[in-house]
Structure formats: C-alpha cells, structure tokens
Amino acid sequence: MSVVPTSHAPRLAAHEIGRLRAAAVHARRAIPGPLGELAARELLAHAEFGYLGHRDALVPQLVRQVLGLSAASEP
C-alpha cells in the first residue's frame, strides 16, 4: 500500500523559476569547471521540481551568490 502525501507545498512563482534558470546559466559562465556545472544542474533541478523551500535554505543562498558573481573571462 503506497502513501500519497496530502499536504501541498507552496509552488514557486514563474518569476522565481526564471530566476533559478538564469542563475543556472550564469553559474556555467561565472564558475569554471565541474563546480559551475554542479551548481547549474542543482539550480535547474530545483527549478524543475518547482516547490518553494525555506528562505534560508542552500538553494536560495546559491542563487544570490551566483547572480552576484561576474562572468569568468574567456581564455
């Protein structure tokens, strides 16, 4: 017998999903190598999941930090 959760977590607003996706794109540009790729994948996964988490959780902190970075210069 499977249990289906009955509580409905709040969904992310469309502009918040867009912000997560923008941060993912920027992470690939601003953070070179595997770390930037990891950050981008986490941000995209969170955007696709679409549920609002706690304001002090790691994903919102990552978004703020990534969007605050300048893009890495091309070699």
C-alpha positions as CSV (number, residue, x, y, z in Angstrom):
1,M,0.0,0.0,0.0
2,S,1.5,3.3,-1.1
3,V,1.0,6.5,0.8
4,V,0.2,9.6,-1.2
5,P,1.1,12.9,0.6
6,T,-1.9,15.0,1.3
7,S,-0.2,18.3,2.1
8,H,0.5,20.7,-0.7
9,A,3.8,22.5,-0.5
10,P,3.8,26.0,-2.0
11,R,4.8,26.1,-5.6
12,L,7.4,28.5,-7.0
13,A,6.1,31.5,-8.9
14,A,7.0,31.8,-12.6
15,H,9.5,34.6,-12.0
16,E,11.2,32.6,-9.3
17,I,11.6,29.6,-11.7
18,G,13.0,32.1,-14.3
19,R,15.5,33.4,-11.7
20,L,16.7,29.9,-10.9
21,R,17.2,29.1,-14.6
22,A,19.1,32.4,-15.1
23,A,21.3,31.6,-12.1
24,A,22.0,28.2,-13.6
25,V,23.1,29.7,-17.0
26,H,25.2,32.3,-15.1
27,A,26.8,29.6,-12.9
28,R,28.2,27.9,-16.0
29,R,29.7,31.2,-17.1
30,A,30.9,32.5,-13.8
31,I,32.2,29.4,-12.1
32,P,34.7,27.4,-14.3
33,G,34.8,23.6,-14.4
34,P,32.9,20.9,-12.6
35,L,31.8,23.2,-9.7
36,G,30.0,25.5,-12.1
37,E,28.3,22.6,-13.8
38,L,27.3,21.1,-10.5
39,A,25.8,24.4,-9.3
40,A,24.0,24.8,-12.6
41,R,22.5,21.3,-12.5
42,E,21.3,21.8,-8.9
43,L,19.6,25.1,-9.8
44,L,17.9,23.6,-12.8
45,A,16.7,20.6,-10.9
46,H,15.3,22.9,-8.2
47,A,13.5,24.9,-10.9
48,E,12.0,21.8,-12.5
49,F,11.0,20.5,-9.1
50,G,9.1,23.8,-8.6
51,Y,8.4,23.8,-4.9
52,L,9.2,26.7,-2.6
53,G,11.7,25.8,0.2
54,H,12.8,27.7,3.2
55,R,14.2,31.2,2.6
56,D,17.4,30.4,4.4
57,A,17.9,27.1,2.6
58,L,21.0,26.4,0.5
59,V,19.4,26.9,-3.0
60,P,18.2,30.5,-2.4
61,Q,21.7,31.3,-0.9
62,L,23.3,29.7,-4.0
63,V,21.1,31.8,-6.3
64,R,22.0,35.0,-4.6
65,Q,25.7,34.2,-4.6
66,V,25.9,33.0,-8.2
67,L,23.9,36.0,-9.5
68,G,26.3,38.3,-7.6
69,L,29.4,36.9,-9.4
70,S,30.8,38.5,-12.5
71,A,31.2,36.2,-15.5
72,A,34.6,34.5,-15.9
73,S,36.6,35.8,-18.8
74,E,37.2,33.5,-21.8
75,P,40.7,32.1,-22.1
